[in-house]
Amino acid sequence: MLKRSQFSFVKKNIEESPSYFRTLDYDAKRADLSEKIMSAQEKKADIELERRKMNIINIHKWQLVKEKREEMERICNNIRMVKSRKAAYTKGILTFHIIKKIWENFSHRKSTVLLEMRINFAVFQFGLGLKRYLKKKAPNRELRTKRKVK
């Protein structure tokens, strides 16, 4: 027959066995809960890190904007300088061509005027020579046109 102490031990085990299984269930739930807590803490740390980054960006935002604006101004100034150089070069080429065309017109006109002047001067010189010759022959036209009888 069973002794009282053995009986109470068995009875106690029977009474405590459901709580033991409940404890195992609780431990599993607790492990799941601890995993959830760890993931939540990691997410919280990530969110905090992102918030700090945003705070740092917000603190230095105007400085970043100023640096970006200065960089864009430098780029625009370089582009303007290149454009102005191209415009000056193009203007120089056009000016050269215009001056060349003007010089060609001027030199052509000058050569034609000089040719006319030479021709007129030659005609004038021929006329003076003819006048001298004719004065030697007779002092006026009537005497020159008279036929000399021989």
NORKAFEN-V955181 format. One record per run of one state. SS is the DSSP state (H for helix, E for strand, L for the rest). FROM is the first residue (numbers start at 1). TO is the last residue. Records with the same first field share a line. If there is no record, write none. Layout:
BEGIN
SS: FROM-TO + FROM-TO
END
This chain:
BEGIN
L: 1-3 + 138-140 + 146-150
H: 4-137 + 141-145
END
